[in-house]
Amino acid sequence: MGCERYATFVSALDNDPMPSIRLNPLKLRQGQTVPASGEDVVGWCPLGRYLDRRPQFTFDPLMHAGHYYVQEASSMFLARVIEEYVDKPVVMLDMCAAPGGKSSLARCLLPDESLLIANEPIRSRANILAENMQKTGHAGVIVTNAYPAEIARSGLQADVVVCDVPCSGEGMFRKDEGAIEEWSVQNVEKCRHLQRDIVAEAWKCLKEGGLMIYSTCTFNTKENEENLRWIIEEFDAEALPVAIKPEWNITGSLLQGFEEPVYRFIPGFTRGEGLFMAVVRKRSGEASSRRTKKEKGARKEYSGACRRWIANADNFCFNDDSGRIIAIPRQHAEISMLLRQNMRVLLAGITVGTVKGKDIVPEQSLALSTSLREDAFPNADLDYQQAVAFLRKENIALPSSTEKGFVAVKFKGATLGFMKNLGNRANNLYPQEWKIRSTHSPEKYNRIINI
């Protein structure tokens, strides 16, 4: 970094990180896009907002409903890349996507008919990724739990591949003391080689003329510029510039003699944590493909019921996955089946419902989807204390006038999930693994966004 830049960086480590959120335009309507604590827009991402304090996000039902996502500001720079280089529907693969910040940002900004495949090799992290991607509300999402080599062998071809690779975490020093304790020169070397392995497999999944977005949350040139130089030389890739503004104070290459366009966010200079990002284009290569078997359609009586719950149902294929009824946009059905035949798929489109006896129980994926028909279920509006109780998976009393059967429960117009009203009581259908586990009960609702 040089003495002067390094001194500024070290001084910034003594300051608290600035909290930020990213609004979800798929769910927010006009007049609902201003944080309650004041509007301070992230320069490189119009959906991003800095907050003047870090609130208790856990107890905001609107976060659980997917109206915004808590994301570090620097990582929102992906928005600038998408704005500049993606102007038509694409297939995007995020190779190491958990917990889902960049993937959910991409899904908010990609053209509507695009497909986003968010992958995470570690199962526990992949489950969190699936949860966060469902909260975006968009049906054009597939979440996979696979190693990069498995995806490469499947024959998948994507227009854009994001490689937000595991790294030594130097950019996390200010917000995570564990990152400092885990750092070592040996770990930098280990990460550098792992990153190249991931990129090599990801490159096989990239179409000719496609874009690869390479990023880390670390500063050293071994994992950043030196790896980017390796990508350019190994695969004859073309590095692409991204338009930025001087006031953002983004740092370019720190590797002597390497002048390709790179974008490094350093605390003390940029308003955010540490990040490195670069974009390259694949000049040439042969696209591979693999034929898929026919998907098993849902039984007529099940698909008919589920179609009534989905807006524009003719745009979806309805399939039966071991008793779970899946709705996938028709244009993505072939890729969905390709992935399902070659790896573990945790989410494909919308999980509409699960067959239980003669009943179909609506799933949380449907509750959070923007494709849910407004008139598909009776609604019950919850106050703040009821909403938090629901998110704890506690049983709450619905108004006596509520219709029997499945009910969509809402907070300030945002759908939180389903309950089954039996008349004398109502069963909470919120996913057990998603529930709020804290026993703290805020006395009042502290708004983070106005809605």
N, C-alpha and C positions, 0 to 999 in steps of 0.2 A: 504493500500500500504506500510505502514511502513514509518518512517520519511524520510529516505534518498531517497526512490523511489518517495515519494510524493513531495519532494522538487524539484527533477528533472522534474517531471511532471508539477508543477506549473510554473517553470521557462520557460518550453517549450510553455506555453500558451501565452507568450509575443512575440513569433515568428509567422510569417505568415505561414499559411498552404502551403505545397509544392504542386503545381498543378500537375496533372497527367492525362494521357489519356490511353485508351486501343484500340489497333488496331483491326480491323475486318478482320480476315484472309479469310472470305468468299468473300470479295470484293477486298482486296489488292492482287496485283500480285507481282512477284519477282522484287525487286528493288524499291518497293514502301513502304517499311516498316520502314523507318528511319525518325524520327521527324526532321524537318528542324532545330530545335534549339539544336540538339545534341542527341546522343543515350545514355540514362541512364535507363537501364532496371530495372523494379520492380522485385526483387529477386524471389518472390513466384509466379510470373505470367509472363512468357516470352512475352506475348502480351502487357504488361503494360510498359509505359514510363513516367518517371518523366520529367517535363519541368522546365527550369530555370526561366521562367516568366509565368504569366497568361495572355495569349493573349485574344483577343476579339473573342471567339469561335462563337458567333452569326453570324459573318460576314464571316465565312468560309464555302463555299458551300459544301466542302467535308465532313464536319460534318453532314450537312443536308442530304447528300447522303448516310450516314451510313458507311463511310470508317473508322471512328473511333468514340469512345464514350468517353465523359468526365466523368471519374470515379475516385473516391477517391482510393488511392493505397491499403489501408488496406482491403477494401471490395473485392479486387481481390483475396484474400486468398482462395476463393471458387475454384479457378483454381487448387490449390494444392489438394483439396479434390477430385475433379473430376478426376484429373490425377491419383491419387492413387487408387480410388475405383470404377471408372466406366470404364469398358473395353469392353462393348458390348451395343447395342441399348437398350434404356430404355424409360419408361414414367416417366418424372420428373414433379412434381407439385411444383410451387413456390406460397405459400399460400398468402403472403403479398408482392407483387412484385413491386409495383410502387416506383419510376419512371421507373425501369427496368434495373438498373445496373447489378445486379447479374443474372437476367434472360437472358439478352443479352449476358453476359459473358458465361453463361452455354450453350446457343444455339451455340455459336462459338466453344465450346470445346466438346460437346457431340458427340458420333458417329452419322453419317449423318442420319440414319434411325430412330433416337430417336424422341420422341414427347415431346415438352416442353409446359406445361400448365401454363401460367402466370396469376395469379388472383389478383384482387384488389377490396376490398369491397366498396370503396368510388368512386362514378361514375366519378367525375371530374378527380381524379387521375388515374382511369382506362383508361380514354381517352388518357392521356399522355403516359401511359404504352403501349397502342395499337400503338400509333405513333412510339415510340422508338423500339418496337419489329418489326414493319414493316421495319424499317431502317436496321435491321440486314440482311434482304434479304432472309432468310431461310423460306421455306414453312412449315416446321414441327413445327408450333407454333399455339397455340390457346390462345386467351386472353379472360378471363371471368371476370364478374363483379358480385361477389357473396360473401356472408358471409360464413365463414368456415363450419357452420352447414349445409348450403345448399349443399356444395360440398360433405360433408360426407353422406348426405341423398341420393345423386345421385347414390351411389354405385361405384364411381370411385375408382380404385386401381392403385397406382403408385409404381414404383420401388424406387424412390427417392422423398422425400418431403423436401423442404426448408421452414423453419419457421424463416424468418428474421422479428421478431416480433416488433410491436410498443413498444417503450421503453422511459425511462426518458431522454435520449439524452445527457448523460454526455460526451460521446465521441465527441459531436459536439460543445463543449464549445469554442474551439479555432476559429472555422469558422462561428459560428452563435450565436450572442449575445442574440437572442431570446430564445435559448435553456437554457441559464443561467437564464433568467427572468422567464421562465416557470417551472423551477425545484423546487421541494419541496419534503419533506419526504412523504407527503400524495400521491403525484403523483407516487413516487417509489412503494408504496404499491398498488396503483390502477393498475399500469402497471404489477406488478408481478402476480396479479390475472388474468388480461386479457391475459397475455402470457400463463398461464396454460390452460385457456379456449380454446385458439387457438390450442395449442399443443394437447389437448384432442380430438378435432375434427379432426385435421390433422392425428393423429395416426390411426383413423378409415380408412383413405384413403391409408395407407401404407401396402404394401404387406408383407407377412411373409418373413423374411430375408432381407427386404428393409432397406434403409438408411434414417435417418432423420438428417438434418443439421440445428442446432439451432444457431441463432445468434442475437446479439443486437449491438447497437452502444452506449453502456453505460458501466460503470466500476463496479458498486456495486455488491456485491455477492448475494444479494436478487434476482436480475433479472437474474443472471448468474449461478454461482455454485449451489446456493440453488435450483434454478429451474431445473438445470440439475440433481441434486441429486433426486429431486422429480420425474423427468421423469424415471430415472433408477429404483427407488423403485416402482413407481405406475404402470409401464408397463413392468417391468422386462427387461429393455433395457440394451444393452451392449455398453459401451463407447468405441470408437475406436481411436487409435492414428493416427496422421498425421505426416509424416516425415518433419522436419524443419531443418534449418541450424542455428548454434549458432550466426552467424553474423547478423541474422535478429532481434535478441534481442526481441523475442516474450516471453511474460510472461505467466507462467503457473498458477495453482490454487492459489488464495489468501484466500481461505476459510480453516481455520485450521481444520486438520483432513480429508480433502477431497483431494485425490490425483489422481483423474481420469484425463485423458488428456484433457486439455482445452487450448485455444489459445487466449491470450489477447494482443491487440496492444495498446500501451500507447505512446502518443507524448512525445518526449524527449528520447525515447528508440528505437522505430520502426519508419521508415520513412513513416508516414501516420497518419491518425486521429484515434480516439478511436474505437475499435471493439472487440467483444468477439465472438468466434465461437467454437462449439463442434459438434462431430459426434457420433450418436448412431445407433445401429442396432436393428431391431425388431426381437426378438427371435422366437415368435410364434403368432398365431392369425388366424382367419378364414377370407379368402377373400370373400367379398360379390360382387354381380354383379346384374345388372338390364338389362332386355331385352329392346332393343330400337325399335322404330317404323322405318319403311322404309323411307329413305330420298327421298325428291322430286327432281328428276333429272331435269336438265335444258332442255328446249325445244331444239330440234335437231338443228334448224337453229342458235340458240344462242351458244350452246356448240360447234358447228362446227367452228364458227368464233373465239371463244375464244381459242379453241385448237390450232389454227394456231399461236397464240401469245405466247404459252408456249412451252419451250423446253421439250422433253421427255413427251409429253402430255398423252401418254398411262399409265403413272405412277400415273395419277390423276383421281379423280372422280369430275365431274362438276355438281354442284347443283344450283338450283334457290332459292334465299332467298329474296322473295318479290321484284323481279326485279333486284337483284344484283346476278351476276354469280360468284360463289365461286368455286375455285379449291383446293381440299384437297388431299394430298397424300393418295393413296388407303389404305395403311396399317393403316391409322389413321381415316378412315371414320367412323368406328363404334363408337369410343370414341367421335369423334366430334358430332355425332348425339345424343349420350347419354347426353352430356353436353348441347346441344341446347334444348333438351327436358326438362331440369331440372333447367336451370338458364339462365341469360343473357350472350350471347356470342358476344363480340365486334369484334373479328377477328378469323377466322378459315382458316388456310392455306393462300391462295392468293385471295383477292377480285379482280377478273380479270376485270370486267366491269359492268356498270349499263345500263339496257335497257331503252332507251328513244325514244319512237315512234318506228321507224323502224331501229334505230341506236343503236349501243352498244358503250358507251363512256368508254374508258379504264380508270382504276382507278389508283390512286397514289400507292396503294399496288403493282400493277403490275410493275409500273415504277421502284420501288425500289427492286423488287425481282430478285434474281440471276437466276430464272427460266425463265425470259423474254428472248425470242429469239432475237438475235442480229439483225436479218433481219426482225423482225415483223413490224417495223415502219421506216419511213424515219427519219434520224437524223439531228439535227441542233446544231452546236457547238457554245457556247456562250462565250464571253469574261467575265472578272470578273465583270464589272459594269452591264452587261446584266444579269449575273447569280444572282447577289444580287437583281436586279429589279424583276426578275422572282420569287425569293423567297419572295418578298414583295407582290406577286400576282399583279404586274403591267403588263400591256400589253406592249410587246416589239416587235420591227420590226424584222421579220425573213428575211434572205437573199432572194432576188427575185427568186433565183433558187430553193427554197424549194418547194417540192411537196405539193399539196393541200391535206387536210385531217388531220388526227392525226399525230403529230410529237413528237418524243422523243427528248427533249432538254438536252444537256450535257455540263459539264464543266470539262475540262482536262480528258475527257473520262468517267467521272462518270455521270450516268443518274440522273437528278434532278426531272423530271416529264414530263408531256405532255402539248402540246398546240394544238389547232385546227386551222390549217392554212386555211383561207377563201380566200386567194389571196390578197385582198386589205387590210386585217388586220388579226390578229391572236388572238384567245381567250386563255387566261391563265387558265389552268385547275388545278393549284396548290390548295390544300385544303385551304379554307378560315381560318379555325381554326389553321392551321400550319404556317401561314405567319409571316415573320419578321415584328414586329410592330414598331421597332425603326426607327426614321427618319434620324439617323446618316448615312452618306455615306462615308466610307473609300475611300481615294484617290487611294490607291493601295492595291494589294493583299499581305497580310503578311502570308506566308506559314507556316503551323503548321506541316504538314507532306509533304515529297517529293513525288510527283506523276507525 
